[in-house]
Amino acid sequence: MIAAVDIGGTKIAVGMVDNDGRVLSQAECPTDAERGYAEALKRIEHLLRAMLTAAGVELTGIGVGSTGPVDPFTGEFGDVNFFPAWRGQNPVSDLARIFGVRVAIENDADASALAEAAWGAGKNKKRLIYVTIGTGIGAGIVLDGQLYRGVDGAHPEIGHHVIDASGPPCTCGFHGCWESLAAGPAMVSWVESNMPKNYAHRDHLTAKRICELAREGDALAVQAVDREARYLGLGLANLVTLYTPDAIVLGGSVMKSAVFFLDEIRKTIIRCCRFVPYEKTELTLASLGEDANLIGAARVWHHRFAQAGGPHA
Ligand SMILES: [Zn+2]
């Protein structure tokens, strides 16, 4: 039994995940980053202990997925946007000390990529790219079951590849990154900056709401959906051209509205990817659902420690 810990900007989820990637129990608490790392660690410990007692099982290990950057080998947090003050803190060594088991950490997009590759829509794909589109855009690359890592274990930041250098400012300080054009908040800001003063739907806009409005025929929302599909398509076409993967698996909250975007994404890939066998890259939706991050965190442990001869590796 693996304990999974998913550390996000607003909440921390923990769960027990079996060797087939099934979540048997879960709980969550707010991240409350400003209350400090030690407090958050206590909350994680408390939730995990309660869960272990309730399940009455023995813990094999702990897998952690975290919003990044994190160092997968030292276990330390890097300069994470949501909790910069936690830099240098080490949940891997701390949880290992507290629970007496081996612990592994990865960036959360990498964690979900590993889970989709092992237990989800990317099963049996030799070259897989998982892309999550929500508040931001993250991606993980899995080659022959192994996570692709950059120099010193760095996680490539595919959400920050530049689509239009004259585009909107990005959280990274540059302009026109894929994330700044096609993540959920980009849809909302585009509508907000283009809506007339008397726009009837100006309050409580979200990417999901904009898709609903488009379905109802709202002209501005239809434009926003078209724009979103075009930018999603451009970024994905770049991935097809650069990597020619067997499959790209799409997840994240914006992809719950995938039906609005997929046709245009496919058309864009056909137009952009003339010199590669784009038709062989399968474009598919993530299959692990709401629990993908927790399942991913558990898979991080399997990927690190159980692959050599493990029954479910
Ligand atoms: Zn950026």
Residues whose N, C-alpha, C, O or C-beta is under 5 A from the ligand:
A	BS01	ZN	H160 C170 T171 C172 C177
